[in-house]
Amino acid sequence: MKTILTTKSPLLVMLAALLVAAMTVVGCSKSAEHADTDEHTGHDHAHAKPAPPDATPGAAAKRLMCTEHGVPEDECGICHPELAAKLKPGEGVKVRLPSGESAAIAGVQTAHPTTGKISDSIECYAEMAFDQTKLAQIVAPVGGIVQSVAVDLGNRVKEKQTVAQIWSASIAETVAKAVLSHQTLDRERKLRAERVTSEKDLQEAEATHRAACQQLRLLGFTEEQVDAMGRKPQEMVLLDVRAPFAGEIVERMAVRGAMMEAGKPLFTLVDRSTMWAMLNIEEPDLARVRVGQTVELRVDSLAGRVFTGKLTWISAEVDERSRMARARAEVANPDGQLRAKMFAQARILTRNAEGALLLPSSAVQRIEGKPLVFVKLADDLFEARAITVGATFNGQFEVAAGLNSQEQVAVNHGFVLKSQLLISRLGAGCADD
């Protein structure tokens, strides 16, 4: 059976890399005829070029060429792969391929860096929670029996909307006192007008009535309602329990006919137009975090959505076990997609880089932890260039130093060039004749 290999086949890429290495082995040999051969086994060296007129005597002799790779000896990465780990940003070593077609055969692709915007950030995990400033428990203001329940879980209510009604003996007693005090006040006013009673008696009647009405106002009754109940003493007095603001019922404890004590919760009401994201920030990252920074949230169950908020609070202490600090971000939730207890991946934007030089993450290779890119100088010649990496996000990274926008960089299959650079370390770099 024949195996058909396409240009995208991983096997072809591996074979191409081995071909590059093999061709290098064949092409690398020692030439003993040159009188100025240095101590590097397997390579001839000749003067690279005449020294400048103002150069010191002997300068030309110090600049030797690697005749096998056609680059200065002190820049030959194949001869001296150990130089790669010592490079400073902007410095590089040359990597010569066996032929001008080697890079294409291995699938190496090059491109110019792009210019754009990228943000440096700190990534952490978050858990969604209700905005505590928009959360309320609707409680029974007095002890009594629940006569009716007007809403259920998930219902949206308006501000001051009645959610339940309670009958209470104490309410009936308070209403009766208010009605009686009102009647007494009317009688005292008439008597005072006829100068039958004293001013002191009228003032006492007014004070008693105000006190009785004040208790009912605290329960939500108006003076007009008190007057109406006074005209219908036989009717049951029911207390309307109302929503303090517009929102959604997320918890219900009220049951019709149940006896409720004063202060016991009937419902939990929340306005979910804004949610809190509770973050856990690692201790080393705290120095870069400030209140007011933008926070981006991504939730696995809401693929493709990015929610944006602001950091509003950072804890004054670090957890002694996890060594993390709690923080809070306020996030807009206009369509109600975010829910409490959801887990999210948070990204705190600590710096925005405008006009940054950007490359895909596949373009960077690392040697002993040092980031390098391979800059194309010719079809068969690349330079392993040390760079400084800035912000990274979403498969791109910022080149903070070591590269300019006019240079072409290997953005795909750069590991082939890295293998060529390190080939002598693998024992296949040089061979004596």
LOLUMVEX-815123 format. One record per residue (C-alpha): residue number from 1; chain; x, y, z. Coordinates in steps of 0.5 Angstrom, whole numbers, padded with zeros to 4 digits. Layout:
<kolvos>
nr NUM, kette A, u X, v Y, w Z
...
</kolvos>
This chain:
<kolvos>
nr 1, kette A, u 0000, v 0000, w 0000
nr 2, kette A, u 0003, v 0007, w -0002
nr 3, kette A, u 0003, v 0012, w 0003
nr 4, kette A, u 0001, v 0019, w 0000
nr 5, kette A, u 0004, v 0025, w 0004
nr 6, kette A, u 0001, v 0032, w 0003
nr 7, kette A, u 0004, v 0039, w 0005
nr 8, kette A, u 0001, v 0039, w 0011
nr 9, kette A, u 0003, v 0032, w 0013
nr 10, kette A, u 0006, v 0032, w 0020
nr 11, kette A, u 0010, v 0026, w 0017
nr 12, kette A, u 0013, v 0030, w 0012
nr 13, kette A, u 0015, v 0036, w 0016
nr 14, kette A, u 0019, v 0031, w 0020
nr 15, kette A, u 0022, v 0028, w 0014
nr 16, kette A, u 0024, v 0035, w 0011
nr 17, kette A, u 0027, v 0037, w 0018
nr 18, kette A, u 0031, v 0031, w 0018
nr 19, kette A, u 0033, v 0032, w 0010
nr 20, kette A, u 0036, v 0039, w 0012
nr 21, kette A, u 0040, v 0036, w 0018
nr 22, kette A, u 0043, v 0031, w 0013
nr 23, kette A, u 0044, v 0036, w 0008
nr 24, kette A, u 0048, v 0040, w 0013
nr 25, kette A, u 0052, v 0034, w 0015
nr 26, kette A, u 0054, v 0032, w 0008
nr 27, kette A, u 0056, v 0039, w 0006
nr 28, kette A, u 0060, v 0041, w 0013
nr 29, kette A, u 0067, v 0038, w 0012
nr 30, kette A, u 0074, v 0040, w 0014
nr 31, kette A, u 0079, v 0043, w 0009
nr 32, kette A, u 0086, v 0042, w 0012
nr 33, kette A, u 0089, v 0046, w 0006
nr 34, kette A, u 0088, v 0053, w 0009
nr 35, kette A, u 0094, v 0056, w 0013
nr 36, kette A, u 0089, v 0060, w 0017
nr 37, kette A, u 0084, v 0054, w 0020
nr 38, kette A, u 0082, v 0056, w 0027
nr 39, kette A, u 0081, v 0050, w 0032
nr 40, kette A, u 0074, v 0049, w 0031
nr 41, kette A, u 0074, v 0042, w 0028
nr 42, kette A, u 0071, v 0041, w 0022
nr 43, kette A, u 0070, v 0048, w 0019
nr 44, kette A, u 0075, v 0052, w 0015
nr 45, kette A, u 0076, v 0060, w 0016
nr 46, kette A, u 0078, v 0065, w 0012
nr 47, kette A, u 0079, v 0073, w 0013
nr 48, kette A, u 0072, v 0075, w 0012
nr 49, kette A, u 0074, v 0082, w 0009
nr 50, kette A, u 0079, v 0087, w 0009
nr 51, kette A, u 0079, v 0091, w 0015
nr 52, kette A, u 0077, v 0099, w 0015
nr 53, kette A, u 0083, v 0104, w 0014
nr 54, kette A, u 0082, v 0106, w 0021
nr 55, kette A, u 0082, v 0099, w 0024
nr 56, kette A, u 0088, v 0097, w 0028
nr 57, kette A, u 0093, v 0093, w 0025
nr 58, kette A, u 0091, v 0085, w 0026
nr 59, kette A, u 0083, v 0087, w 0026
nr 60, kette A, u 0082, v 0083, w 0019
nr 61, kette A, u 0086, v 0077, w 0022
nr 62, kette A, u 0081, v 0077, w 0028
nr 63, kette A, u 0075, v 0077, w 0023
nr 64, kette A, u 0074, v 0070, w 0021
nr 65, kette A, u 0069, v 0067, w 0016
nr 66, kette A, u 0066, v 0060, w 0016
nr 67, kette A, u 0067, v 0058, w 0009
nr 68, kette A, u 0062, v 0052, w 0010
nr 69, kette A, u 0057, v 0057, w 0012
nr 70, kette A, u 0059, v 0063, w 0009
nr 71, kette A, u 0058, v 0067, w 0015
nr 72, kette A, u 0063, v 0070, w 0020
nr 73, kette A, u 0065, v 0065, w 0025
nr 74, kette A, u 0063, v 0069, w 0031
nr 75, kette A, u 0056, v 0070, w 0028
nr 76, kette A, u 0055, v 0062, w 0026
nr 77, kette A, u 0050, v 0059, w 0030
nr 78, kette A, u 0051, v 0052, w 0027
nr 79, kette A, u 0059, v 0053, w 0029
nr 80, kette A, u 0057, v 0056, w 0036
nr 81, kette A, u 0050, v 0054, w 0038
nr 82, kette A, u 0052, v 0056, w 0045
nr 83, kette A, u 0052, v 0064, w 0043
nr 84, kette A, u 0044, v 0064, w 0042
nr 85, kette A, u 0043, v 0063, w 0050
nr 86, kette A, u 0048, v 0069, w 0051
nr 87, kette A, u 0045, v 0074, w 0046
nr 88, kette A, u 0042, v 0081, w 0048
nr 89, kette A, u 0035, v 0083, w 0045
nr 90, kette A, u 0037, v 0086, w 0038
nr 91, kette A, u 0043, v 0081, w 0037
nr 92, kette A, u 0043, v 0075, w 0033
nr 93, kette A, u 0047, v 0069, w 0030
nr 94, kette A, u 0046, v 0066, w 0023
nr 95, kette A, u 0043, v 0060, w 0021
nr 96, kette A, u 0045, v 0057, w 0014
nr 97, kette A, u 0041, v 0052, w 0010
nr 98, kette A, u 0043, v 0047, w 0006
nr 99, kette A, u 0040, v 0050, w 0000
nr 100, kette A, u 0035, v 0056, w -0002
nr 101, kette A, u 0029, v 0051, w -0003
nr 102, kette A, u 0031, v 0048, w 0004
nr 103, kette A, u 0026, v 0053, w 0008
nr 104, kette A, u 0020, v 0051, w 0003
nr 105, kette A, u 0021, v 0044, w 0003
nr 106, kette A, u 0021, v 0044, w 0011
nr 107, kette A, u 0014, v 0048, w 0010
nr 108, kette A, u 0017, v 0055, w 0014
nr 109, kette A, u 0013, v 0061, w 0012
nr 110, kette A, u 0015, v 0068, w 0013
nr 111, kette A, u 0011, v 0074, w 0014
nr 112, kette A, u 0012, v 0082, w 0017
nr 113, kette A, u 0010, v 0083, w 0024
nr 114, kette A, u 0004, v 0087, w 0024
nr 115, kette A, u 0002, v 0093, w 0028
nr 116, kette A, u -0004, v 0094, w 0033
nr 117, kette A, u -0006, v 0094, w 0040
nr 118, kette A, u -0005, v 0089, w 0045
nr 119, kette A, u -0006, v 0089, w 0053
nr 120, kette A, u -0002, v 0087, w 0058
nr 121, kette A, u -0006, v 0083, w 0063
nr 122, kette A, u -0006, v 0079, w 0069
nr 123, kette A, u -0011, v 0072, w 0068
nr 124, kette A, u -0014, v 0069, w 0074
nr 125, kette A, u -0021, v 0065, w 0076
nr 126, kette A, u -0027, v 0069, w 0078
nr 127, kette A, u -0034, v 0067, w 0081
nr 128, kette A, u -0040, v 0071, w 0079
nr 129, kette A, u -0044, v 0073, w 0085
nr 130, kette A, u -0050, v 0078, w 0086
nr 131, kette A, u -0049, v 0085, w 0086
nr 132, kette A, u -0050, v 0086, w 0094
nr 133, kette A, u -0052, v 0093, w 0093
nr 134, kette A, u -0058, v 0091, w 0089
nr 135, kette A, u -0060, v 0085, w 0093
nr 136, kette A, u -0066, v 0085, w 0098
nr 137, kette A, u -0069, v 0080, w 0103
nr 138, kette A, u -0077, v 0082, w 0103
nr 139, kette A, u -0079, v 0081, w 0110
nr 140, kette A, u -0085, v 0080, w 0114
nr 141, kette A, u -0086, v 0087, w 0118
nr 142, kette A, u -0090, v 0084, w 0123
nr 143, kette A, u -0092, v 0077, w 0125
nr 144, kette A, u -0098, v 0075, w 0122
nr 145, kette A, u -0101, v 0070, w 0117
nr 146, kette A, u -0100, v 0070, w 0110
nr 147, kette A, u -0106, v 0071, w 0106
nr 148, kette A, u -0104, v 0071, w 0099
nr 149, kette A, u -0098, v 0071, w 0095
nr 150, kette A, u -0097, v 0075, w 0088
nr 151, kette A, u -0091, v 0073, w 0085
nr 152, kette A, u -0086, v 0066, w 0084
nr 153, kette A, u -0079, v 0065, w 0083
nr 154, kette A, u -0077, v 0068, w 0077
nr 155, kette A, u -0082, v 0073, w 0076
nr 156, kette A, u -0080, v 0080, w 0075
nr 157, kette A, u -0083, v 0086, w 0079
nr 158, kette A, u -0084, v 0093, w 0079
nr 159, kette A, u -0082, v 0098, w 0085
nr 160, kette A, u -0087, v 0098, w 0090
nr 161, kette A, u -0091, v 0092, w 0087
nr 162, kette A, u -0095, v 0088, w 0092
nr 163, kette A, u -0092, v 0081, w 0093
nr 164, kette A, u -0096, v 0078, w 0099
nr 165, kette A, u -0101, v 0080, w 0104
nr 166, kette A, u -0101, v 0079, w 0111
nr 167, kette A, u -0106, v 0079, w 0116
nr 168, kette A, u -0104, v 0081, w 0123
nr 169, kette A, u -0108, v 0082, w 0130
nr 170, kette A, u -0103, v 0087, w 0132
nr 171, kette A, u -0104, v 0091, w 0125
nr 172, kette A, u -0112, v 0091, w 0126
nr 173, kette A, u -0110, v 0093, w 0133
nr 174, kette A, u -0106, v 0099, w 0131
nr 175, kette A, u -0111, v 0101, w 0125
nr 176, kette A, u -0117, v 0101, w 0130
nr 177, kette A, u -0112, v 0106, w 0135
nr 178, kette A, u -0111, v 0110, w 0129
nr 179, kette A, u -0118, v 0110, w 0127
nr 180, kette A, u -0120, v 0112, w 0134
nr 181, kette A, u -0115, v 0117, w 0135
nr 182, kette A, u -0118, v 0121, w 0128
nr 183, kette A, u -0125, v 0121, w 0131
nr 184, kette A, u -0122, v 0124, w 0138
nr 185, kette A, u -0118, v 0129, w 0134
nr 186, kette A, u -0124, v 0131, w 0130
nr 187, kette A, u -0129, v 0131, w 0136
nr 188, kette A, u -0123, v 0136, w 0140
nr 189, kette A, u -0123, v 0140, w 0134
nr 190, kette A, u -0130, v 0142, w 0134
nr 191, kette A, u -0130, v 0143, w 0142
nr 192, kette A, u -0125, v 0147, w 0141
nr 193, kette A, u -0128, v 0151, w 0136
nr 194, kette A, u -0134, v 0152, w 0141
nr 195, kette A, u -0129, v 0154, w 0146
nr 196, kette A, u -0132, v 0148, w 0150
nr 197, kette A, u -0125, v 0144, w 0151
nr 198, kette A, u -0118, v 0147, w 0152
nr 199, kette A, u -0112, v 0148, w 0147
nr 200, kette A, u -0108, v 0143, w 0151
nr 201, kette A, u -0113, v 0137, w 0150
nr 202, kette A, u -0113, v 0139, w 0143
nr 203, kette A, u -0106, v 0138, w 0142
nr 204, kette A, u -0106, v 0132, w 0146
nr 205, kette A, u -0111, v 0129, w 0141
nr 206, kette A, u -0107, v 0131, w 0135
nr 207, kette A, u -0100, v 0128, w 0138
nr 208, kette A, u -0104, v 0121, w 0139
nr 209, kette A, u -0107, v 0121, w 0132
nr 210, kette A, u -0100, v 0123, w 0129
nr 211, kette A, u -0097, v 0117, w 0133
nr 212, kette A, u -0102, v 0112, w 0131
nr 213, kette A, u -0101, v 0114, w 0124
nr 214, kette A, u -0094, v 0114, w 0124
nr 215, kette A, u -0094, v 0107, w 0126
nr 216, kette A, u -0098, v 0105, w 0120
nr 217, kette A, u -0094, v 0109, w 0115
nr 218, kette A, u -0088, v 0105, w 0117
nr 219, kette A, u -0092, v 0099, w 0115
nr 220, kette A, u -0094, v 0102, w 0109
nr 221, kette A, u -0101, v 0105, w 0110
nr 222, kette A, u -0103, v 0112, w 0108
nr 223, kette A, u -0108, v 0116, w 0112
nr 224, kette A, u -0113, v 0116, w 0107
nr 225, kette A, u -0113, v 0108, w 0107
nr 226, kette A, u -0114, v 0109, w 0115
nr 227, kette A, u -0120, v 0113, w 0114
nr 228, kette A, u -0123, v 0108, w 0109
nr 229, kette A, u -0122, v 0102, w 0114
nr 230, kette A, u -0125, v 0107, w 0119
nr 231, kette A, u -0131, v 0107, w 0115
nr 232, kette A, u -0131, v 0099, w 0114
nr 233, kette A, u -0129, v 0096, w 0121
nr 234, kette A, u -0132, v 0090, w 0119
nr 235, kette A, u -0127, v 0088, w 0113
nr 236, kette A, u -0121, v 0084, w 0115
nr 237, kette A, u -0115, v 0089, w 0115
nr 238, kette A, u -0109, v 0086, w 0110
nr 239, kette A, u -0102, v 0089, w 0110
nr 240, kette A, u -0099, v 0089, w 0103
nr 241, kette A, u -0092, v 0087, w 0103
nr 242, kette A, u -0088, v 0091, w 0097
nr 243, kette A, u -0082, v 0090, w 0093
nr 244, kette A, u -0077, v 0096, w 0095
nr 245, kette A, u -0074, v 0096, w 0088
nr 246, kette A, u -0075, v 0093, w 0081
nr 247, kette A, u -0072, v 0086, w 0080
nr 248, kette A, u -0073, v 0079, w 0080
nr 249, kette A, u -0075, v 0074, w 0085
nr 250, kette A, u -0070, v 0069, w 0086
nr 251, kette A, u -0072, v 0066, w 0092
nr 252, kette A, u -0079, v 0065, w 0095
nr 253, kette A, u -0080, v 0063, w 0103
nr 254, kette A, u -0087, v 0065, w 0103
nr 255, kette A, u -0093, v 0060, w 0103
nr 256, kette A, u -0100, v 0062, w 0103
nr 257, kette A, u -0103, v 0060, w 0110
nr 258, kette A, u -0096, v 0060, w 0114
nr 259, kette A, u -0095, v 0064, w 0120
nr 260, kette A, u -0089, v 0068, w 0119
nr 261, kette A, u -0086, v 0072, w 0125
nr 262, kette A, u -0084, v 0079, w 0124
nr 263, kette A, u -0077, v 0080, w 0121
nr 264, kette A, u -0077, v 0073, w 0117
nr 265, kette A, u -0076, v 0073, w 0110
nr 266, kette A, u -0081, v 0072, w 0105
nr 267, kette A, u -0077, v 0073, w 0098
nr 268, kette A, u -0070, v 0075, w 0096
nr 269, kette A, u -0070, v 0080, w 0090
nr 270, kette A, u -0065, v 0082, w 0086
nr 271, kette A, u -0063, v 0087, w 0080
nr 272, kette A, u -0059, v 0083, w 0076
nr 273, kette A, u -0057, v 0088, w 0071
nr 274, kette A, u -0050, v 0089, w 0074
nr 275, kette A, u -0047, v 0083, w 0077
nr 276, kette A, u -0040, v 0082, w 0081
nr 277, kette A, u -0034, v 0078, w 0079
nr 278, kette A, u -0030, v 0076, w 0085
nr 279, kette A, u -0023, v 0075, w 0083
nr 280, kette A, u -0017, v 0071, w 0086
nr 281, kette A, u -0011, v 0074, w 0085
nr 282, kette A, u -0004, v 0071, w 0086
nr 283, kette A, u 0000, v 0075, w 0091
nr 284, kette A, u 0006, v 0076, w 0086
nr 285, kette A, u 0001, v 0080, w 0081
nr 286, kette A, u -0002, v 0085, w 0087
nr 287, kette A, u 0003, v 0090, w 0085
nr 288, kette A, u 0000, v 0091, w 0078
nr 289, kette A, u -0007, v 0091, w 0080
nr 290, kette A, u -0011, v 0098, w 0081
nr 291, kette A, u -0018, v 0100, w 0083
nr 292, kette A, u -0021, v 0102, w 0076
nr 293, kette A, u -0017, v 0097, w 0072
nr 294, kette A, u -0022, v 0094, w 0066
nr 295, kette A, u -0023, v 0087, w 0067
nr 296, kette A, u -0025, v 0082, w 0062
nr 297, kette A, u -0029, v 0076, w 0063
nr 298, kette A, u -0030, v 0069, w 0059
nr 299, kette A, u -0035, v 0064, w 0061
nr 300, kette A, u -0035, v 0057, w 0058
nr 301, kette A, u -0042, v 0056, w 0058
nr 302, kette A, u -0043, v 0063, w 0054
nr 303, kette A, u -0037, v 0061, w 0049
nr 304, kette A, u -0035, v 0067, w 0044
nr 305, kette A, u -0038, v 0072, w 0049
nr 306, kette A, u -0033, v 0077, w 0053
nr 307, kette A, u -0036, v 0081, w 0059
nr 308, kette A, u -0033, v 0088, w 0061
nr 309, kette A, u -0033, v 0091, w 0068
nr 310, kette A, u -0029, v 0095, w 0072
nr 311, kette A, u -0025, v 0093, w 0078
nr 312, kette A, u -0028, v 0096, w 0084
nr 313, kette A, u -0025, v 0093, w 0091
nr 314, kette A, u -0018, v 0089, w 0093
nr 315, kette A, u -0018, v 0086, w 0099
nr 316, kette A, u -0013, v 0089, w 0104
nr 317, kette A, u -0011, v 0082, w 0106
nr 318, kette A, u -0008, v 0075, w 0103
nr 319, kette A, u -0011, v 0069, w 0105
nr 320, kette A, u -0006, v 0065, w 0109
nr 321, kette A, u -0007, v 0058, w 0106
nr 322, kette A, u -0008, v 0060, w 0098
nr 323, kette A, u -0003, v 0066, w 0098
nr 324, kette A, u -0009, v 0070, w 0094
nr 325, kette A, u -0012, v 0076, w 0095
nr 326, kette A, u -0020, v 0077, w 0094
nr 327, kette A, u -0022, v 0083, w 0089
nr 328, kette A, u -0029, v 0085, w 0086
nr 329, kette A, u -0031, v 0087, w 0079
nr 330, kette A, u -0037, v 0090, w 0077
nr 331, kette A, u -0040, v 0087, w 0071
nr 332, kette A, u -0046, v 0090, w 0066
nr 333, kette A, u -0051, v 0084, w 0065
nr 334, kette A, u -0056, v 0087, w 0061
nr 335, kette A, u -0059, v 0081, w 0058
nr 336, kette A, u -0058, v 0077, w 0064
nr 337, kette A, u -0054, v 0072, w 0061
nr 338, kette A, u -0049, v 0072, w 0067
nr 339, kette A, u -0052, v 0068, w 0073
nr 340, kette A, u -0049, v 0068, w 0081
nr 341, kette A, u -0044, v 0062, w 0082
nr 342, kette A, u -0042, v 0062, w 0075
nr 343, kette A, u -0034, v 0061, w 0074
nr 344, kette A, u -0031, v 0065, w 0069
nr 345, kette A, u -0024, v 0066, w 0067
nr 346, kette A, u -0022, v 0074, w 0068
nr 347, kette A, u -0017, v 0078, w 0065
nr 348, kette A, u -0015, v 0084, w 0069
nr 349, kette A, u -0012, v 0089, w 0064
nr 350, kette A, u -0006, v 0093, w 0067
nr 351, kette A, u -0003, v 0096, w 0061
nr 352, kette A, u -0005, v 0098, w 0054
nr 353, kette A, u 0000, v 0098, w 0048
nr 354, kette A, u -0002, v 0102, w 0042
nr 355, kette A, u 0002, v 0101, w 0036
nr 356, kette A, u 0005, v 0095, w 0038
nr 357, kette A, u 0009, v 0090, w 0034
nr 358, kette A, u 0005, v 0084, w 0034
nr 359, kette A, u 0007, v 0077, w 0032
nr 360, kette A, u 0004, v 0070, w 0032
nr 361, kette A, u 0006, v 0066, w 0038
nr 362, kette A, u 0008, v 0061, w 0033
nr 363, kette A, u 0014, v 0065, w 0031
nr 364, kette A, u 0017, v 0065, w 0038
nr 365, kette A, u 0022, v 0060, w 0040
nr 366, kette A, u 0026, v 0059, w 0046
nr 367, kette A, u 0033, v 0057, w 0048
nr 368, kette A, u 0035, v 0056, w 0055
nr 369, kette A, u 0029, v 0060, w 0056
nr 370, kette A, u 0031, v 0066, w 0052
nr 371, kette A, u 0026, v 0068, w 0047
nr 372, kette A, u 0028, v 0068, w 0039
nr 373, kette A, u 0025, v 0069, w 0033
nr 374, kette A, u 0028, v 0067, w 0026
nr 375, kette A, u 0029, v 0073, w 0021
nr 376, kette A, u 0030, v 0072, w 0014
nr 377, kette A, u 0036, v 0075, w 0011
nr 378, kette A, u 0036, v 0070, w 0004
nr 379, kette A, u 0032, v 0064, w 0002
nr 380, kette A, u 0038, v 0060, w 0005
nr 381, kette A, u 0040, v 0064, w 0011
nr 382, kette A, u 0036, v 0066, w 0017
nr 383, kette A, u 0038, v 0070, w 0023
nr 384, kette A, u 0036, v 0067, w 0030
nr 385, kette A, u 0035, v 0074, w 0033
nr 386, kette A, u 0034, v 0075, w 0041
nr 387, kette A, u 0028, v 0079, w 0043
nr 388, kette A, u 0024, v 0082, w 0049
nr 389, kette A, u 0017, v 0080, w 0049
nr 390, kette A, u 0012, v 0085, w 0052
nr 391, kette A, u 0004, v 0083, w 0052
nr 392, kette A, u 0001, v 0077, w 0050
nr 393, kette A, u -0006, v 0075, w 0049
nr 394, kette A, u -0010, v 0071, w 0044
nr 395, kette A, u -0005, v 0068, w 0040
nr 396, kette A, u -0001, v 0074, w 0039
nr 397, kette A, u 0005, v 0077, w 0043
nr 398, kette A, u 0008, v 0084, w 0043
nr 399, kette A, u 0015, v 0085, w 0041
nr 400, kette A, u 0018, v 0090, w 0045
nr 401, kette A, u 0025, v 0090, w 0043
nr 402, kette A, u 0030, v 0087, w 0038
nr 403, kette A, u 0026, v 0087, w 0031
nr 404, kette A, u 0023, v 0092, w 0026
nr 405, kette A, u 0017, v 0092, w 0022
nr 406, kette A, u 0020, v 0091, w 0015
nr 407, kette A, u 0024, v 0085, w 0017
nr 408, kette A, u 0021, v 0078, w 0015
nr 409, kette A, u 0020, v 0073, w 0021
nr 410, kette A, u 0019, v 0065, w 0020
nr 411, kette A, u 0012, v 0065, w 0023
nr 412, kette A, u 0011, v 0057, w 0022
nr 413, kette A, u 0015, v 0051, w 0023
nr 414, kette A, u 0020, v 0055, w 0026
nr 415, kette A, u 0022, v 0049, w 0030
nr 416, kette A, u 0026, v 0047, w 0024
nr 417, kette A, u 0030, v 0053, w 0024
nr 418, kette A, u 0031, v 0052, w 0031
nr 419, kette A, u 0033, v 0044, w 0030
nr 420, kette A, u 0038, v 0047, w 0025
nr 421, kette A, u 0041, v 0052, w 0030
nr 422, kette A, u 0042, v 0046, w 0035
nr 423, kette A, u 0044, v 0041, w 0030
nr 424, kette A, u 0052, v 0041, w 0033
nr 425, kette A, u 0049, v 0040, w 0040
nr 426, kette A, u 0046, v 0034, w 0037
nr 427, kette A, u 0052, v 0031, w 0035
nr 428, kette A, u 0051, v 0032, w 0027
nr 429, kette A, u 0054, v 0039, w 0026
nr 430, kette A, u 0061, v 0037, w 0024
nr 431, kette A, u 0065, v 0031, w 0021
nr 432, kette A, u 0072, v 0031, w 0019
nr 433, kette A, u 0074, v 0028, w 0012
</kolvos>
